[in-house]
Amino acid sequence: MLKLEASRNYPNLKNIMAKKLGRIGEIKNLREIWVNEASDFTKWLAEEENLNLLSEAVGVDLELIKTEADVGRYSVDVLAKESNT
């Protein structure tokens, strides 16, 4: 797993976001990589390659519907459906 120092040490966050982090693994402090959950992490997770890695990890083929979606009286970061069903 790629270990990064706190993102405030990186003047160009876009370069960090473009890095491949490899397989899903433990990250002690998400804010070290994704400063803002909604605009950084959610956007990153919703990218096709990363959503495919999540699909593989949980054993369910996921297809993105929308990010930052309202679901009833709640809001979800990533709204996806099981594909191939």
trRosetta pair geometry for C-beta under 8 A, 3 or more apart (Angstrom, degrees):
i j d omega theta_ij theta_ji phi_ij phi_ji
1 21 7.3 11 -155 174 75 84
1 22 6.2 -147 -113 66 50 132
1 23 7.7 -88 -87 64 80 77
1 25 4.3 -116 -84 78 131 151
1 26 7.4 -76 -70 56 174 59
1 27 7.6 -156 176 -78 137 74
2 19 6.8 -146 130 147 169 128
2 20 7.9 129 -20 97 145 56
2 21 5.4 -119 37 -137 119 61
2 22 6.2 147 -13 3 95 112
4 7 7.2 36 134 -74 127 69
4 10 7.7 -21 -176 -37 119 136
4 16 6.7 82 -146 -142 158 114
4 32 5.9 158 90 142 94 104
4 33 5.7 105 55 -89 137 86
5 9 5.0 -12 106 44 118 149
5 10 7.8 149 75 -36 88 94
5 32 7.1 -125 151 -166 23 113
6 9 5.5 100 75 -4 76 101
6 31 7.9 -1 -139 115 84 84
6 32 5.1 -91 -107 -129 49 83
7 10 5.3 -58 -158 36 56 110
7 13 6.1 43 -177 -111 119 97
7 16 6.2 -95 -125 11 100 178
7 31 7.4 -118 16 152 116 58
7 32 5.9 151 -21 -179 83 38
7 33 6.4 136 -59 -114 116 14
7 34 7.8 139 -45 -35 154 8
7 35 5.3 -120 80 -59 148 99
8 35 7.9 106 -59 -101 71 123
10 13 6.2 112 104 -84 111 51
10 15 7.0 -139 179 67 122 106
10 16 5.3 83 125 -49 165 124
12 15 4.5 56 107 2 109 112
12 16 7.5 160 103 -10 63 83
13 16 5.3 -53 -158 34 48 115
13 17 6.3 46 148 -21 75 103
13 35 6.7 -63 -123 1 144 124
13 40 7.4 -73 165 -113 131 125
14 17 5.6 -53 -147 37 36 112
14 18 6.4 36 154 -22 66 106
15 18 5.7 -56 -148 34 32 112
15 19 7.1 47 150 -37 61 94
16 19 5.8 -43 -163 8 37 116
16 33 6.6 -168 161 -154 122 67
17 34 8.0 79 -98 -100 92 79
17 40 6.8 -128 -93 -152 121 87
17 43 8.0 -2 -155 96 137 113
17 44 6.0 -131 -151 -88 96 113
21 33 7.5 37 -94 -151 138 152
22 25 7.2 5 95 1 106 119
23 53 7.0 -175 -138 -154 50 121
24 53 5.8 154 -41 153 100 111
24 54 7.1 106 -74 -90 140 54
24 57 4.8 -2 30 -82 155 146
27 30 5.7 90 105 -84 124 61
27 32 7.4 -152 175 53 108 110
27 33 6.5 -54 -164 4 149 134
28 32 7.6 33 73 7 83 138
29 32 4.6 84 92 -17 100 107
30 33 6.3 -71 -166 45 47 95
30 34 5.6 -28 165 47 88 99
30 37 7.6 48 125 -95 132 87
30 41 6.6 18 174 -90 123 140
31 34 6.9 -76 -112 76 31 57
31 35 6.1 55 -162 -123 73 40
34 37 6.6 82 127 -98 118 41
34 40 3.9 168 -158 116 87 119
34 41 3.8 91 154 -62 163 86
34 44 6.5 -120 -95 14 127 141
35 40 5.7 107 45 -15 65 159
36 39 4.5 13 101 45 128 97
36 40 4.8 120 61 0 71 105
36 41 7.5 -147 100 3 45 84
37 40 6.9 -45 -88 53 7 86
37 41 4.9 -33 -146 35 50 125
37 42 6.5 62 152 -25 64 95
37 77 7.4 -84 154 -110 100 135
38 41 7.6 14 -28 50 12 85
38 42 5.3 -9 -148 12 37 134
38 68 6.4 57 -154 -87 103 120
38 77 7.1 -139 -112 -124 64 96
39 42 7.3 16 -41 44 10 101
39 43 6.2 4 178 -15 37 126
40 43 6.3 -73 -151 37 12 108
40 44 6.3 7 159 -15 57 113
41 44 5.6 -61 -147 39 29 111
41 45 6.0 25 160 -18 68 109
41 77 7.7 -25 104 -169 98 146
42 45 5.8 -55 -142 38 29 109
42 46 6.2 25 160 -18 64 112
42 67 5.4 123 156 -164 112 121
42 68 6.6 75 152 -50 158 86
42 77 4.4 -133 -111 -173 115 105
42 78 6.3 -174 -151 -53 85 88
43 46 6.1 -62 -147 38 25 109
43 47 7.4 43 151 -39 58 91
43 67 7.0 66 -88 -165 51 170
44 47 6.1 -40 -166 1 35 113
44 50 6.0 72 152 -20 69 174
45 50 5.4 -129 -138 125 33 130
45 51 6.7 86 159 -74 62 73
45 54 6.9 48 -163 -41 94 143
45 77 7.3 44 63 132 140 122
45 78 5.8 -98 110 -54 119 145
46 50 7.4 24 42 73 17 115
46 51 6.2 22 -149 -57 29 118
46 64 5.7 92 -159 -124 87 140
46 67 4.8 -53 -73 -73 159 123
46 78 5.4 -170 -82 -113 92 110
47 50 4.7 69 66 18 91 108
47 51 6.7 -172 81 -10 39 90
48 51 5.9 -60 -141 39 26 108
48 52 6.2 30 158 -22 63 107
48 64 7.6 -103 -91 -2 63 130
49 52 5.8 -56 -154 33 27 114
49 53 6.8 29 149 -19 62 102
50 53 5.5 -46 -151 31 38 113
50 54 6.6 39 149 -17 65 101
51 54 5.5 -50 -150 36 37 114
51 55 6.3 45 147 -25 65 102
51 62 5.7 -117 172 91 101 118
51 64 5.8 -78 -112 -53 170 106
51 78 7.5 -174 -106 -169 109 144
51 80 6.9 166 -156 -98 125 148
52 55 5.3 -47 -147 32 34 118
52 56 6.5 36 153 -19 64 102
52 62 8.0 -154 -90 55 36 91
53 56 5.7 -52 -150 35 32 112
53 57 6.4 33 152 -21 64 107
54 57 5.6 -56 -147 36 33 113
54 58 6.3 7 163 1 68 109
54 62 6.6 -23 94 27 104 145
55 58 6.6 -72 -145 48 23 91
55 59 8.0 -147 166 31 54 5
55 60 6.0 -107 -149 85 71 54
55 61 5.3 43 -168 -124 131 34
55 62 4.5 -145 -87 16 103 91
56 59 7.6 27 -176 -73 27 38
58 62 7.9 49 59 -35 124 120
60 82 5.5 -73 -179 -115 108 101
61 82 6.3 85 72 -165 70 66
61 83 4.5 -84 124 59 108 92
61 84 5.3 34 69 24 150 116
62 80 4.2 25 -174 153 108 142
62 81 7.3 140 -152 70 62 28
62 82 6.7 -50 -98 -102 52 44
62 83 6.6 85 168 -2 6 97
63 80 6.0 154 71 -164 37 87
63 81 5.4 -26 60 63 95 79
63 82 7.5 46 14 143 90 7
63 83 4.0 98 -32 -62 115 113
64 67 7.5 -13 -164 -49 115 80
64 78 6.9 -70 -124 -166 90 98
64 79 7.7 87 -163 81 58 57
64 80 5.3 -47 -98 -102 40 93
65 69 7.0 12 99 -58 104 162
65 79 4.5 -62 66 111 111 97
65 80 5.9 177 3 -105 85 31
65 81 5.8 72 -46 -14 117 96
66 69 4.2 98 96 -71 116 123
66 79 4.7 7 58 52 80 118
67 77 6.6 -19 -158 165 80 54
67 78 5.7 -22 -111 -101 74 60
67 79 7.3 -163 -86 18 22 78
68 75 6.8 -4 -165 180 59 111
68 76 7.8 -172 -125 87 18 47
68 77 6.5 -5 -74 -138 54 41
69 75 7.0 167 87 -155 35 65
69 76 5.5 -14 62 58 86 90
69 79 3.9 -24 36 -19 148 136
70 74 7.4 150 -158 87 56 40
70 75 5.5 -39 -100 -100 56 74
71 74 5.2 -25 71 75 86 92
71 75 7.1 142 20 -111 76 20
71 76 5.2 28 -2 -10 126 113
71 79 6.6 162 -61 -103 116 119
76 79 5.2 109 82 -69 127 80
82 85 5.0 37 111 -9 108 136
